[in-house]
Amino acid sequence: MKQVSILILVHVISFTLNGQIINTFELGSPASDAGLPLSNSASVAVHDRGMLWFGTARGLSRTTNSGQTWTHFAAVPPFDYKGISAIATRGDTVWVAIGYSERRDGSTIQIGGGLHVSTDRGNAWSYVKQPMDSGTVDTLTYGINKIRALAVTVPEQNITFDIALTRNTVWITSFGGMFRKSTDHGRTWHRVILPPDGPIDRIAPTDTLNFDLSPSSGRLGLQENLNHIAFSVYASSDSTIWVGTSGGINKSTDGGISWRKFTAQNQLKPISGNWVVAINEQVLSGKRILWAATVNTRDANERQGVSFTSDGGETWSTTLLGERAHNIAFRDSIVYVATNNGLFRSADIGKTWIRSGSIVDLNTRQRFAYRTTYAVATKGDTLWMSGTEGIAYTVDHPSTPFGSLWKIFRTYEPVGSSGRTYAYPTPFSPDDEVVRIHYSTSGKTAPVTIRVFDFAMIPVRTIIENAVRSGDLEHDELWNGKDDFNRRVANGVYFYRVDIENKDSIWGKIHVVQ
């Protein structure tokens, strides 16, 4: 979600993938329009000139009218309903990274599915394969040095989490695939050499260096460097690039040639933690403040929180210590941070914070059951956020204080006037989620009662009783897996009954697994 206008001078040094030419092709299938987002799980949000782009678990969604309608690109091959892990825009150009997970041998593996690029704000798209290398170990030339580099040959653990666009360069951070750049629109990619772990905090082509470019050691015997596991990237000027890794924050002031590393250990006023998952910059009158979501890694003295600097990284301040931050956005002097514990707002550069309370749409009665927020973006006074529960916005204005009113967008399978109901997700685990019972009153405002029964048809929980529900909307009612005495129910199959005044009862089934 980091976009700036930058010219990168790359004529001094480049590290090209061995034999790798990335072909792109134009996609002809049209996008589809809909009334709701593609998925209720969204981890990326970007606002650009009136367009809001969201990366969801099932693909890319866009709205140009504050959510009244949505355009979806998942059906455009090869988006293929896969998750979106990064979005960046610059002018009419949009870059999108595909990232998804698979279960293999009892473990979850993250996979990079390549990148899509549009040069006309999403009307047509080209596809770029996930950048990979050949062989096992390469030798890269860095000034007077020969640097051994791990060749990343598979898309597994090679997932692009962030993108930055400059005038001539695309920069991507791809976890185990490291930090890379392309100067030819994705046809070829170059690995960017960052400082190693340990005492070497600065590198330049004229230095005498001896280390490996590798995020892991493994059987090849390479030096493992957490600082080569890349997560976030931000370009703040024509020559200044910031990169967040598992080993700290790296800064280049010459277009990605030489680098300085900032860690939780190498300064008197350091960052809070070395795992840097997001970077963004606040531009005020005559001042630039770089903010980063900094998470603790292996050092017991590190803490998760947010770190920021107003002097280019010479000194850092920390705030929101103890909070797991995911993303950062700004509106003038106001800072917003998306965390596991909700959305935080500061109007005094991190001295004090207020947190969004319950997220409830008073018009539709939709609400978020969990506070986890992954993405945040601003459009004027409107603050957009997304997480595991859906997409929502609130207006931050003196007439409508931050978090007081919400509009929620949750996608669902309509039941209309069919007299059907369903529960999702099912199976569901009360340890870390709620189940939603979806139904409609078939166009008539009426009192509704919903009760849950166990397999022996013994009443377990009354969720709502004679609650008036509008006929203009479809509804979700939440159950947390507890009975009327606030006790957690046992595993098994449960039935629920929806009673709508003057209508036959509707039955559904819920599987509880914990």
Phi, psi and omega in degrees: 000025183247119182226128175214165179264116187218142170253120181256125178267113188241019185281349185281310187217140171211150182235102189266142175298135183295114173066013185262115172243121181267117178268143176242155178216151182279143181257133186257346184288138181284155172284164181249148178255146183206173182266351182219163177297169182290324189213157176272000176247114182224130185240358181227135177219130180223132174250131179214110174049051176090345178263135173249122179253135178233132173264115183249175179290347181239014175133192186264131176235149180218142172228141178246000183226041175059036173090003177296321174222158181230143172251131182246143181245006185297327182279355178276112181296145356261038171303310166057037174057023175273161183291156178251125184253347179198149176219140172215144179229149172206114186062230178271000184268135178232128173246137182226133177256139177263130177214136182209172182238151174226147175269123179223123178052040177083001180241154176265124182248128176272137188230136175271125184258014180096188183227152174243144179225136174234138178254008180226038175063031171101005178285323177224149186228150170240156184246137178238126180296154177301126182301129178218167181247182173235161180080206181236307179230127177257162171245118182254141177269124177231093183061241181272006188248153169247116185251123174288139184224135175294133174271120179266113190245003182226157177280345179295134184058018178239066187246132184277116182262344180203155181221140170231138182246133172234181189302319184241003191221142169251126180248132179227144173248121192234041173056242178292343175281358173070194184260126185224164177218155174228135177248009180228041174063031174093003179291320174227154181232150183234131174285135180259126182277124177250163177302153177279177170292169176090204192284347181280106183258346180225143173223147175213156182301337181274352178284154170268117190233151177214090176203171180253145172269097186199132176278352181208163179264297177063204184284348183277351176073021178281159176286124177282133178228113176298333180288357176256002172269105194261135183238320189222152179212142177214135177250119188254349178201184181300337184229354187256119180239136176244135180229129176257135182227190172278000181239013177131198179247133180244138183232132173240136177248009179232037175075031174089021180264300176254156188220150170237137183253135175244128180230176177285354184245344192254017177218158176290325175240084190264179171290162186282329182205159188269349178270109190251103189263348179203143176223137175207161186235133177262123182252112178248175180299110178073010183214143173237131179238119178268128180246146180216142171274111188243121186246146180292147177242246189270339183278126182295341180276351178282155177222148175280149182166211179231135178241146179212154181221141176245007180234034175073017178102357180297321175222152181233146169249153180236151181206170182050038181296134184097345179267138177271100183272147179241325183203162186221139177219168185221153164222102184056242184273358183265135179248135176239136180231126176271126184223174173295340185253019178111193183257126181252149181227134175228134177250008182227040177055050170082006178287315178228154183223149167238148183248142175299140178275216179295138179261103185227131174269109185292338180280319184257351184067008173291148176210155175271129180277339184233154185273343188306125181233124183262326188227151179211140178211150180245145174221094187064229178279356184267129180250119179259144178215160177208159180194220181277347187259348182139197179243143181208161171220155174225155178260126180255094186211151180307328180281338177223087185304153182313123175079006182278330179228137183229147167243123185250139175241111176234130179275153181200165174271114184296144173254342177057224180258023186285346184077019179263164171214157174208160178241141179212146352282155173213126003297156175227150182249112180298345179297324187219016178201168172245163174252142180250130177261117186255137182198174177222150175268013174059042172087002182236128175292127187202157172291142182228139173234134178231126178234148178251139181234151174278185186295335178272009179066027173273130181301135182247315186206135169263114184279310172220154180221118180053038177275128182284127180236140184291147175275354182272350185231162165262152193234151170240133170243138187260140172234131183265009178083017179245156180272187183293347179256016177066028177259141179292131181283162179280165174299151176145188180264132177235148178249150174228153181234128176256117179251114178250132185309132177066023177226157176293149178296146177244134184247149175214175186230143178228133174257124178256123179225125180216000000 
